[in-house]
Amino acid sequence: MENNIEERVIKLGDPEYPPQLAAIDQPPQQLYCRGNISLLKSFCVAVVGSRKLTKYGMWAAGAVSRKLAGAGVTVVSGMAKGADTCAHRGALEEKGNTIAVLGCGLDITYPASNRALKEEIACRGLLVTEYPYGYPATRYTFPARNRIISGLSQAVVIAEAGNNSGSLITAGFANDQGRSVYVMPANINNPGALGGNMLIRDGAMPLVILNDLLDDLGVRRNDAGPEINDLGDDEKRILDLIMENGEITDDEICAKLGLAPQKVNGMLTVMEMKGIICSALGKIFLAK
């Protein structure tokens, strides 16, 4: 452990214990924390979803997290594979704050593939768990930790979730705790999105425009979007096409503009790296 990373145990009733978490049913009696403990009392929104995601789901979790972090909101998730990982990375990429709620002791890394991410969160955000050192991750600890993810947050966003996703448990806790639940709509033909889409059917708020989330929460927008003034003429023509159509394929761009596929693919790659556009399921669309 690095000496400059603060590590503490905060007990229920301590001044540092987050009041919104203390108010839930069965609040954790203690929080084992590593990192920036002041984030426990920051304005938080949870971003969760399935471990197995489509490319669209990865984009969704990352995009909403970048939007939140850019507006000064702390992104809370569970450091699992899939949506959780995309959420934490999205916040960190935006140089924002993030909290990872673990389903094991602080000394255990689960999944092992997220070791580097865990250390980055400890340095730049906060790791939290109710489990002591040496406590292993089990099938029971993850559902229990989900009440903490929602309990720390003002709202919960589901990026993409199948019918058996643990993020649906988080949504259930959020409803019980009086938190708002948002779902980013996904392809109804994708079984991996069925759980999230059914939440919309049952009354969750569909998140279609990311800024709507900030407006609902009363968070001031950071509308500094990606730089488009330095685009070349052909890139601007591509951007105009996407804006006109909402979404489009690279083949359609080539046909409409009379450009070679190699040239179009190169420009699309650059525009995606700049954060101007995104691609998923063979479609090109704006990175809102």
ChimeraX attribute file (.defattr): number of C-alpha atoms within 10 A of each C-alpha:
attribute: neighborCount
match mode: 1-to-1
recipient: residues
	/A:1	10
	/A:2	8
	/A:3	6
	/A:4	8
	/A:5	14
	/A:6	15
	/A:7	19
	/A:8	12
	/A:9	16
	/A:10	18
	/A:11	15
	/A:12	17
	/A:13	12
	/A:14	11
	/A:15	9
	/A:16	13
	/A:17	20
	/A:18	19
	/A:19	16
	/A:20	16
	/A:21	22
	/A:22	17
	/A:23	11
	/A:24	19
	/A:25	12
	/A:26	10
	/A:27	16
	/A:28	18
	/A:29	12
	/A:30	18
	/A:31	20
	/A:32	19
	/A:33	21
	/A:34	22
	/A:35	22
	/A:36	20
	/A:37	20
	/A:38	12
	/A:39	17
	/A:40	21
	/A:41	16
	/A:42	16
	/A:43	16
	/A:44	26
	/A:45	29
	/A:46	31
	/A:47	32
	/A:48	37
	/A:49	36
	/A:50	28
	/A:51	20
	/A:52	16
	/A:53	21
	/A:54	19
	/A:55	11
	/A:56	17
	/A:57	26
	/A:58	24
	/A:59	22
	/A:60	27
	/A:61	29
	/A:62	24
	/A:63	22
	/A:64	27
	/A:65	35
	/A:66	25
	/A:67	25
	/A:68	29
	/A:69	26
	/A:70	22
	/A:71	17
	/A:72	21
	/A:73	23
	/A:74	26
	/A:75	33
	/A:76	28
	/A:77	29
	/A:78	28
	/A:79	27
	/A:80	24
	/A:81	18
	/A:82	19
	/A:83	31
	/A:84	26
	/A:85	24
	/A:86	28
	/A:87	33
	/A:88	34
	/A:89	23
	/A:90	28
	/A:91	29
	/A:92	22
	/A:93	15
	/A:94	16
	/A:95	14
	/A:96	23
	/A:97	27
	/A:98	30
	/A:99	30
	/A:100	26
	/A:101	26
	/A:102	28
	/A:103	28
	/A:104	23
	/A:105	19
	/A:106	24
	/A:107	12
	/A:108	16
	/A:109	20
	/A:110	19
	/A:111	12
	/A:112	12
	/A:113	11
	/A:114	15
	/A:115	12
	/A:116	11
	/A:117	18
	/A:118	24
	/A:119	19
	/A:120	16
	/A:121	22
	/A:122	24
	/A:123	17
	/A:124	18
	/A:125	25
	/A:126	27
	/A:127	26
	/A:128	29
	/A:129	23
	/A:130	26
	/A:131	20
	/A:132	15
	/A:133	13
	/A:134	11
	/A:135	15
	/A:136	16
	/A:137	17
	/A:138	10
	/A:139	8
	/A:140	9
	/A:141	16
	/A:142	18
	/A:143	17
	/A:144	16
	/A:145	22
	/A:146	25
	/A:147	25
	/A:148	27
	/A:149	30
	/A:150	35
	/A:151	30
	/A:152	26
	/A:153	26
	/A:154	18
	/A:155	23
	/A:156	29
	/A:157	28
	/A:158	32
	/A:159	33
	/A:160	34
	/A:161	32
	/A:162	22
	/A:163	17
	/A:164	12
	/A:165	20
	/A:166	17
	/A:167	30
	/A:168	22
	/A:169	17
	/A:170	27
	/A:171	29
	/A:172	16
	/A:173	23
	/A:174	25
	/A:175	16
	/A:176	14
	/A:177	19
	/A:178	13
	/A:179	18
	/A:180	19
	/A:181	24
	/A:182	23
	/A:183	26
	/A:184	24
	/A:185	23
	/A:186	20
	/A:187	13
	/A:188	12
	/A:189	8
	/A:190	13
	/A:191	13
	/A:192	24
	/A:193	26
	/A:194	20
	/A:195	22
	/A:196	31
	/A:197	25
	/A:198	17
	/A:199	22
	/A:200	17
	/A:201	11
	/A:202	9
	/A:203	10
	/A:204	20
	/A:205	17
	/A:206	19
	/A:207	19
	/A:208	13
	/A:209	11
	/A:210	16
	/A:211	18
	/A:212	13
	/A:213	22
	/A:214	17
	/A:215	11
	/A:216	9
	/A:217	13
	/A:218	9
	/A:219	16
	/A:220	12
	/A:221	16
	/A:222	14
	/A:223	10
	/A:224	7
	/A:225	11
	/A:226	13
	/A:227	10
	/A:228	14
	/A:229	7
	/A:230	8
	/A:231	14
	/A:232	11
	/A:233	9
	/A:234	14
	/A:235	17
	/A:236	14
	/A:237	14
	/A:238	22
	/A:239	21
	/A:240	12
	/A:241	18
	/A:242	19
	/A:243	13
	/A:244	10
	/A:245	10
	/A:246	12
	/A:247	15
	/A:248	18
	/A:249	15
	/A:250	17
	/A:251	15
	/A:252	12
	/A:253	21
	/A:254	17
	/A:255	11
	/A:256	11
	/A:257	13
	/A:258	10
	/A:259	13
	/A:260	12
	/A:261	14
	/A:262	10
	/A:263	11
	/A:264	19
	/A:265	15
	/A:266	10
	/A:267	17
	/A:268	21
	/A:269	13
	/A:270	14
	/A:271	21
	/A:272	16
	/A:273	11
	/A:274	14
	/A:275	16
	/A:276	18
	/A:277	19
	/A:278	21
	/A:279	20
	/A:280	14
	/A:281	10
	/A:282	10
	/A:283	15
	/A:284	21
	/A:285	20
	/A:286	16
	/A:287	17
	/A:288	16
